[in-house]
Amino acid sequence: MYKDRDEFEGFKVDIGGVKTDSRRCRPDKATARALNTLQSVQWEINLDLLEKLFDIQFDEDEGATLEQLRDRGEVGQGRGVESLKKIRRYIHNITPKKELLSGGNNEQGFFDNESLEEMSVSTLDWVKKIVNHNANVFWHAWYCDFRGRLYPRCTGLSPVGGDLSKSLIRFKKWKSMGKYAGDKRGINWFMRHLHNLMQGLEGPWQNGPAEKGLSFEARQEWVEANQEALREMGRNPLSEENKKRLGLHEVKAGKEDLQRIATLIEFDRIMEEYGEEGDWSLVKSGLPINLDGSCNGYQHISTLLRNPDLARSVNVIPSEQEGVIGDLYSKVAKAAKETEEANQGREERPTEGDEQRRDEGERQDCQHEES
C-alpha cells in the first residue's frame, strides 16, 4: 500500500550538507487512494488471444502443443481460455504461429527477428510464469511522477505498455455488459472501441470502411452492419485473406494491430454468448476499453475560460451540427496552412515600396550608363 512517508530516505538529497526533499510533486491523500485503487486491480493473461496467435508447447508428452492434444482428443475444441484451464499441464514454451513468421509462403513475417528475441526473453516468459505459477492473476505496482501522472512501475503486460502487452492482458474480474436484459450500454461502448480499431482498413464492408470523426451512434451502426464479417475475422484472423486485411501479412508497423485482433476475438465470443443467453446482464467480459480524450489540456482550458467555440472543438459540449465530432488539430492545421499560403502570396506580390525601389534602381543604372 502506498503511503506518503515524509522521512523516507529515497526522497532526500544532500545539498551542501543539508538534506532537502527531492520531490517536485507531493501526492496528497486523494492521489494515494487512487494509487492504491490501481494497485488493487487484478489482471490476467488473455488466453483466447494467446491460443489464436501462438503455439503453446507443454512439458509432458514430449512437448505436445495444444493443437496436437486436440487432434488426439485429449482436449476439447473449445476456446483457448477453457482449453487451457482444463488441460492442467505446465506450459514449456510459447512461440508465434508460423503464419506470423517469415519463411515459406511468407516473405516477411509479422514478427521480425528483433521483436521475436524481445518477446521470448521478456513478455512471453512472464506470460508463462503467470499462467504456470500464479493461477493466471497478477497485479501492478504504480507510482506518481513529478507531474502528478500515475504509471505502473513495470510497463510490460500493463495498460501503458506496447501493443503486444496491451493485447495480452484482461481484467481478472469480468463485469456484466449490462445491468438488465436490454441494457446495451456495455456492448455499445465495446462497438465504439472496435470501430476505432478498424478505421481505414479495407474489407467486405457495407457502406465502405470505418471512418474517423463519426458520432458514437454512427460507429455503433457500422459495427452492427458489418457484424458477421467482423466475427469471421475474430474466428480466423490468420487466414490468408484476413491476414492482409488486418495487416498481419507484413512486418508489424501499427500501434494497435494485436489489440485489434484481441477485440475481434472477444467480440465474436460476446455475440455468441448473447445469442445463447439473450440477456446482456448475463454476458460478461474483462477486455479493457481504451477511450482517449480530445486534447485533454485544451478541454480543461475551455472549461476554465468557458469558451464555447474551444469546448466544441475538443468535444466538451456537442457540436452545433448533429453527428459532427470536434477536431481541434484539424482546425489548427487548416489555420496554419492558410497563414502560410497568405505569407507566400505577400512575398510573391511586390508592394508599393518594392516598386519604388525598383524604379529608383533602374534610374541609377541609366545614369551610370550615360556617364
RAGI-V402890 format. One record per residue. N is the residue number from 1. RES is the residue in three letters. PHI is phi in radians with two decimals (none if undefined). OMEGA is omega as a letter, one per 40 degrees, with the letter a starting at -180 (none if undefined). Layout:
N	RES	PHI	OMEGA
N	RES	PHI	OMEGA
//
This chain:
1	MET	none	i
2	TYR	-1.36	i
3	LYS	-2.33	i
4	ASP	-1.45	a
5	ARG	-1.62	a
6	ASP	-1.10	a
7	GLU	-1.62	a
8	PHE	-1.10	a
9	GLU	-1.09	a
10	GLY	-1.13	i
11	PHE	-1.63	a
12	LYS	-1.88	i
13	VAL	-2.24	a
14	ASP	-1.70	i
15	ILE	-2.11	i
16	GLY	1.05	i
17	GLY	1.44	i
18	VAL	-1.96	i
19	LYS	-1.40	a
20	THR	-2.19	i
21	ASP	-1.17	a
22	SER	-1.57	a
23	ARG	-1.36	i
24	ARG	-1.62	i
25	CYS	-2.38	i
26	ARG	-1.82	a
27	PRO	-1.06	i
28	ASP	-1.56	a
29	LYS	-1.13	i
30	ALA	-1.13	i
31	THR	-1.15	i
32	ALA	-1.07	i
33	ARG	-1.11	i
34	ALA	-1.10	i
35	LEU	-1.06	a
36	ASN	-1.18	i
37	THR	-1.13	i
38	LEU	-1.08	a
39	GLN	-1.26	i
40	SER	-1.49	a
41	VAL	-1.23	i
42	GLN	-1.60	i
43	TRP	-2.02	i
44	GLU	-2.45	i
45	ILE	-1.38	i
46	ASN	-1.33	a
47	LEU	-1.20	i
48	ASP	-1.14	i
49	LEU	-1.19	a
50	LEU	-1.00	a
51	GLU	-1.23	a
52	LYS	-1.32	a
53	LEU	-1.90	a
54	PHE	-2.27	i
55	ASP	-1.49	a
56	ILE	-1.95	a
57	GLN	-1.87	a
58	PHE	-1.86	a
59	ASP	-1.13	a
60	GLU	-1.39	i
61	ASP	0.98	i
62	GLU	0.96	i
63	GLY	1.25	i
64	ALA	-1.12	i
65	THR	-1.59	i
66	LEU	-1.04	a
67	GLU	-1.13	i
68	GLN	-1.14	i
69	LEU	-1.15	i
70	ARG	-1.17	a
71	ASP	-1.07	a
72	ARG	-1.48	i
73	GLY	1.39	a
74	GLU	-1.46	i
75	VAL	-2.31	i
76	GLY	-1.20	a
77	GLN	-1.64	a
78	GLY	-1.22	a
79	ARG	-1.16	a
80	GLY	-0.96	a
81	VAL	-1.09	a
82	GLU	-1.31	a
83	SER	-1.11	a
84	LEU	-1.25	i
85	LYS	-1.21	a
86	LYS	-1.47	a
87	ILE	-1.24	i
88	ARG	0.95	i
89	ARG	-2.37	i
90	TYR	-1.39	i
91	ILE	-1.34	i
92	HIS	-1.63	a
93	ASN	-2.69	i
94	ILE	-2.28	i
95	THR	-2.36	i
96	PRO	-1.05	i
97	LYS	-1.10	a
98	LYS	-1.05	i
99	GLU	-1.13	a
100	LEU	-1.78	a
101	LEU	-1.93	i
102	SER	-1.34	a
103	GLY	1.89	a
104	GLY	1.16	i
105	ASN	-1.42	a
106	ASN	-1.72	i
107	GLU	-1.16	i
108	GLN	-2.21	i
109	GLY	-1.54	i
110	PHE	-1.11	i
111	PHE	-1.75	i
112	ASP	-1.51	a
113	ASN	-1.06	a
114	GLU	-1.14	a
115	SER	-1.22	i
116	LEU	-1.10	a
117	GLU	-1.11	a
118	GLU	-1.11	i
119	MET	-1.10	a
120	SER	-1.14	a
121	VAL	-1.58	a
122	SER	-2.26	a
123	THR	-1.06	a
124	LEU	-1.20	i
125	ASP	-1.14	i
126	TRP	-1.19	i
127	VAL	-1.01	a
128	LYS	-1.06	a
129	LYS	-1.13	a
130	ILE	-1.15	a
131	VAL	-1.27	a
132	ASN	-1.27	a
133	HIS	-2.06	a
134	ASN	-2.23	i
135	ALA	0.97	i
136	ASN	0.92	i
137	VAL	-2.59	i
138	PHE	-2.71	a
139	TRP	-2.21	i
140	HIS	-2.07	i
141	ALA	-1.56	a
142	TRP	-2.02	i
143	TYR	-2.48	i
144	CYS	-1.89	a
145	ASP	-1.46	a
146	PHE	-1.16	i
147	ARG	-1.60	a
148	GLY	1.67	i
149	ARG	-1.48	a
150	LEU	-1.84	a
151	TYR	-2.38	i
152	PRO	-1.29	a
153	ARG	-1.18	i
154	CYS	-1.97	a
155	THR	-1.46	i
156	GLY	-1.15	a
157	LEU	0.87	a
158	SER	-2.25	i
159	PRO	-1.24	i
160	VAL	-2.00	i
161	GLY	-1.39	i
162	GLY	-1.34	a
163	ASP	-1.03	a
164	LEU	-1.10	a
165	SER	-1.07	a
166	LYS	-1.13	a
167	SER	-1.27	a
168	LEU	-1.59	a
169	ILE	-2.07	i
170	ARG	-2.46	i
171	PHE	-1.23	i
172	LYS	-1.18	a
173	LYS	-1.58	a
174	TRP	-1.26	a
175	LYS	-2.03	i
176	SER	-1.16	i
177	MET	-1.30	i
178	GLY	-2.72	i
179	LYS	-1.51	i
180	TYR	-2.55	a
181	ALA	-0.95	a
182	GLY	-1.68	a
183	ASP	-1.37	a
184	LYS	-1.75	a
185	ARG	-1.07	a
186	GLY	-1.14	a
187	ILE	-1.19	i
188	ASN	-1.12	i
189	TRP	-1.12	i
190	PHE	-1.11	a
191	MET	-1.16	i
192	ARG	-1.10	i
193	HIS	-1.09	i
194	LEU	-1.11	i
195	HIS	-1.02	a
196	ASN	-1.03	a
197	LEU	-1.29	a
198	MET	-1.66	a
199	GLN	-1.02	i
200	GLY	1.48	a
201	LEU	-1.48	i
202	GLU	-1.39	i
203	GLY	3.13	a
204	PRO	-1.42	a
205	TRP	-1.52	i
206	GLN	-1.45	i
207	ASN	1.11	i
208	GLY	1.50	a
209	PRO	-1.23	i
210	ALA	-1.15	a
211	GLU	-1.95	i
212	LYS	-1.36	i
213	GLY	1.36	i
214	LEU	-1.50	i
215	SER	-1.21	i
216	PHE	-1.01	a
217	GLU	-1.12	a
218	ALA	-1.15	i
219	ARG	-1.16	i
220	GLN	-1.06	a
221	GLU	-1.08	a
222	TRP	-1.13	i
223	VAL	-1.14	i
224	GLU	-1.09	a
225	ALA	-1.19	a
226	ASN	-1.96	a
227	GLN	-1.00	a
228	GLU	-1.13	i
229	ALA	-1.14	i
230	LEU	-1.16	i
231	ARG	-1.16	i
232	GLU	-1.13	i
233	MET	-1.13	i
234	GLY	-1.18	i
235	ARG	-1.33	a
236	ASN	-2.31	a
237	PRO	-1.20	a
238	LEU	-1.79	i
239	SER	-1.17	a
240	GLU	-0.99	a
241	GLU	-1.18	a
242	ASN	-1.26	i
243	LYS	-1.02	i
244	LYS	-1.21	a
245	ARG	-1.13	a
246	LEU	-1.69	i
247	GLY	1.31	a
248	LEU	-1.68	a
249	HIS	-1.60	a
250	GLU	-2.45	a
251	VAL	-0.97	a
252	LYS	-0.92	i
253	ALA	-2.26	a
254	GLY	-1.34	a
255	LYS	-1.47	a
256	GLU	-2.32	a
257	ASP	-1.03	a
258	LEU	-1.35	i
259	GLN	-1.11	i
260	ARG	-1.09	i
261	ILE	-1.11	a
262	ALA	-1.02	a
263	THR	-1.24	i
264	LEU	-1.13	i
265	ILE	-1.08	a
266	GLU	-1.20	i
267	PHE	-1.07	i
268	ASP	-1.09	i
269	ARG	-1.12	a
270	ILE	-1.08	a
271	MET	-1.19	i
272	GLU	-1.14	a
273	GLU	-1.18	i
274	TYR	-1.15	i
275	GLY	-1.07	i
276	GLU	-1.43	a
277	GLU	-1.59	a
278	GLY	1.17	a
279	ASP	-2.61	a
280	TRP	-1.19	i
281	SER	-1.27	i
282	LEU	-1.73	i
283	VAL	-1.72	a
284	LYS	-2.08	i
285	SER	-2.66	i
286	GLY	-2.11	a
287	LEU	-1.31	i
288	PRO	-1.16	i
289	ILE	-1.90	i
290	ASN	-1.48	i
291	LEU	-2.32	a
292	ASP	-1.59	i
293	GLY	-1.33	i
294	SER	-1.72	i
295	CYS	0.97	a
296	ASN	-0.91	a
297	GLY	-1.05	a
298	TYR	-1.26	i
299	GLN	-1.10	i
300	HIS	-1.14	a
301	ILE	-1.10	a
302	SER	-1.08	i
303	THR	-1.28	a
304	LEU	-1.11	a
305	LEU	-1.51	a
306	ARG	0.93	a
307	ASN	-1.71	a
308	PRO	-1.14	a
309	ASP	-1.12	i
310	LEU	-1.17	i
311	ALA	-1.08	i
312	ARG	-1.20	a
313	SER	-1.19	i
314	VAL	-2.03	i
315	ASN	1.14	i
316	VAL	-1.30	i
317	ILE	-2.19	a
318	PRO	-1.10	i
319	SER	-1.22	i
320	GLU	-1.20	i
321	GLN	-1.67	a
322	GLU	-1.08	i
323	GLY	1.47	a
324	VAL	-1.66	i
325	ILE	-1.71	i
326	GLY	-1.14	a
327	ASP	-2.51	a
328	LEU	-1.13	a
329	TYR	-1.03	i
330	SER	-1.14	i
331	LYS	-1.11	i
332	VAL	-1.12	i
333	ALA	-1.09	i
334	LYS	-1.11	i
335	ALA	-1.13	i
336	ALA	-1.13	i
337	LYS	-1.15	i
338	GLU	-1.11	i
339	THR	-1.13	i
340	GLU	-1.11	i
341	GLU	-1.13	i
342	ALA	-1.15	i
343	ASN	-1.12	i
344	GLN	-1.11	i
345	GLY	-1.11	i
346	ARG	-1.18	i
347	GLU	-1.20	a
348	GLU	-1.39	a
349	ARG	-1.60	a
350	PRO	-1.18	i
351	THR	-1.56	i
352	GLU	-1.06	i
353	GLY	-1.14	i
354	ASP	-1.08	a
355	GLU	-1.14	i
356	GLN	-1.10	i
357	ARG	-1.15	i
358	ARG	-1.18	i
359	ASP	-1.10	i
360	GLU	-1.08	i
361	GLY	-1.16	i
362	GLU	-1.15	i
363	ARG	-1.10	i
364	GLN	-1.14	i
365	ASP	-1.12	a
366	CYS	-1.14	i
367	GLN	-1.08	a
368	HIS	-1.14	a
369	GLU	-1.16	a
370	GLU	-1.16	i
371	SER	-1.28	none
//
